[in-house]
Amino acid sequence: GATRIYIGDYERDAIRPRALGTFRELLGEVAQSPAMLFYLDNWQSAAPEGAQTTMAAQRRRPGQRRMPAPPGQAPPNRPKGINENYARELMELHTLGVEGGYSQKDVQEIARAFTGWTITQPRQGGEFRFDPRMHDDGEKQVLGVTIPRGGGQKDGERVLDILAKHPSTAKFIA
């Protein structure tokens, strides 16, 4: 389907330059690849209204209204739910393997960490961008590691660090 518009860029820009680099580097590039974000629907993954505790929301004074989205960014009818597709594939296929010792709760927490990892103009070959308005900025527990609240895009980066260093990843990849 529409994923085909991203495949050439994915191979050329994400995979080939990192094929002989570190695994963590490759994992990070794939996680931000519009091909992966689009194919596994992570570009639509958003914390439900009310679950977001972004730093901007915390800084607003009582009674101060939220500013509307800039043109070309998240539409008013943005997705209202967290999508677990990428989180599950990240663990099952890219890192830990099916028998890697994770739970459904880990899948959910990782999906929360990757909310807001989206694409500008997704159906037109856009690029990766992080949208803090879609991100669940609360505390997360991933494979026994606490990711503190307020990390924004760094929540997903921290998940990639945890998975890249996990013994199950070494066993599964090797």
LINQUIDA-V856584 format. One record per residue. N is the residue number from 1. RES is the residue in one letter. PHI is phi in whole degrees, 0 to 359 (* if undefined). NEAR is the number of other C-alpha atoms within 12 Angstrom. D_FIRST is the distance of its C-alpha to the first C-alpha in whole Angstrom. Layout:
BEGIN
<<N:RES:PHI:NEAR:D_FIRST> <N:RES:PHI:NEAR:D_FIRST>>
END
This chain:
BEGIN
<<1:G:*:10:0> <2:A:293:18:4> <3:T:298:23:5> <4:R:301:18:6> <5:I:292:21:9> <6:Y:259:28:10> <7:I:299:23:11> <8:G:301:17:14> <9:D:297:23:16> <10:Y:300:30:15> <11:E:293:22:17> <12:R:289:17:20> <13:D:262:21:20> <14:A:259:27:20> <15:I:276:27:21> <16:R:303:17:23> <17:P:294:17:26> <18:R:246:20:26> <19:A:301:18:26> <20:L:249:12:30> <21:G:267:15:30> <22:T:281:16:31> <23:F:298:24:29> <24:R:299:27:29> <25:E:298:22:28> <26:L:297:27:25> <27:L:301:33:24> <28:G:295:32:24> <29:E:292:31:22> <30:V:295:37:19> <31:A:297:40:20> <32:Q:263:34:20> <33:S:288:39:17> <34:P:303:41:14> <35:A:299:39:11> <36:M:290:39:13> <37:L:299:42:14> <38:F:285:38:10> <39:Y:301:28:9> <40:L:260:28:12> <41:D:64:33:13> <42:N:291:43:16> <43:W:300:43:16> <44:Q:259:39:17> <45:S:286:39:19> <46:A:219:36:23> <47:A:296:35:26> <48:P:300:24:27> <49:E:307:19:30> <50:G:94:17:33> <51:A:270:21:32> <52:Q:280:31:32> <53:T:227:25:35> <54:T:295:29:34> <55:M:301:19:37> <56:A:298:20:36> <57:A:295:23:37> <58:Q:291:16:40> <59:R:278:14:41> <60:R:295:14:41> <61:R:282:10:45> <62:P:305:9:46> <63:G:85:8:45> <64:Q:284:11:43> <65:R:277:11:40> <66:R:285:16:36> <67:M:286:12:35> <68:P:293:12:32> <69:A:294:16:29> <70:P:296:12:29> <71:P:304:11:27> <72:G:83:13:23> <73:Q:252:23:23> <74:A:313:30:22> <75:P:290:18:23> <76:P:301:16:25> <77:N:264:14:23> <78:R:300:22:22> <79:P:304:24:20> <80:K:244:24:24> <81:G:212:27:23> <82:I:271:34:22> <83:N:255:35:19> <84:E:265:31:20> <85:N:304:28:17> <86:Y:294:39:18> <87:A:303:41:22> <88:R:292:30:21> <89:E:295:26:19> <90:L:303:36:21> <91:M:279:38:24> <92:E:290:26:23> <93:L:255:21:22> <94:H:261:31:23> <95:T:225:35:26> <96:L:288:33:28> <97:G:85:24:27> <98:V:300:22:27> <99:E:262:15:31> <100:G:280:25:31> <101:G:88:24:33> <102:Y:251:28:31> <103:S:244:21:31> <104:Q:299:19:29> <105:K:297:19:31> <106:D:297:30:30> <107:V:302:31:26> <108:Q:296:29:27> <109:E:292:35:29> <110:I:293:44:26> <111:A:300:41:24> <112:R:298:44:26> <113:A:297:48:27> <114:F:262:51:23> <115:T:295:50:23> <116:G:89:45:23> <117:W:279:48:21> <118:T:224:42:18> <119:I:226:35:17> <120:T:286:26:18> <121:Q:44:20:16> <122:P:302:30:13> <123:R:269:23:10> <124:Q:235:16:12> <125:G:80:23:13> <126:G:292:25:16> <127:E:249:26:18> <128:F:297:29:19> <129:R:206:28:22> <130:F:259:34:24> <131:D:248:32:25> <132:P:298:32:28> <133:R:290:39:28> <134:M:262:43:25> <135:H:274:49:27> <136:D:272:45:29> <137:D:266:38:32> <138:G:282:28:34> <139:E:295:24:36> <140:K:228:30:34> <141:Q:241:27:35> <142:V:236:33:33> <143:L:50:30:34> <144:G:84:17:38> <145:V:256:19:37> <146:T:273:20:38> <147:I:254:30:35> <148:P:295:20:38> <149:R:297:23:36> <150:G:86:25:36> <151:G:276:28:34> <152:G:60:33:31> <153:Q:301:34:28> <154:K:295:25:31> <155:D:301:36:30> <156:G:295:38:27> <157:E:298:28:29> <158:R:296:28:31> <159:V:301:39:29> <160:L:298:36:28> <161:D:299:25:31> <162:I:299:31:32> <163:L:292:39:30> <164:A:295:28:30> <165:K:265:21:34> <166:H:289:26:34> <167:P:302:18:36> <168:S:295:25:33> <169:T:293:30:31> <170:A:301:19:33> <171:K:294:19:34> <172:F:293:21:30> <173:I:291:21:29> <174:A:288:12:32>>
END
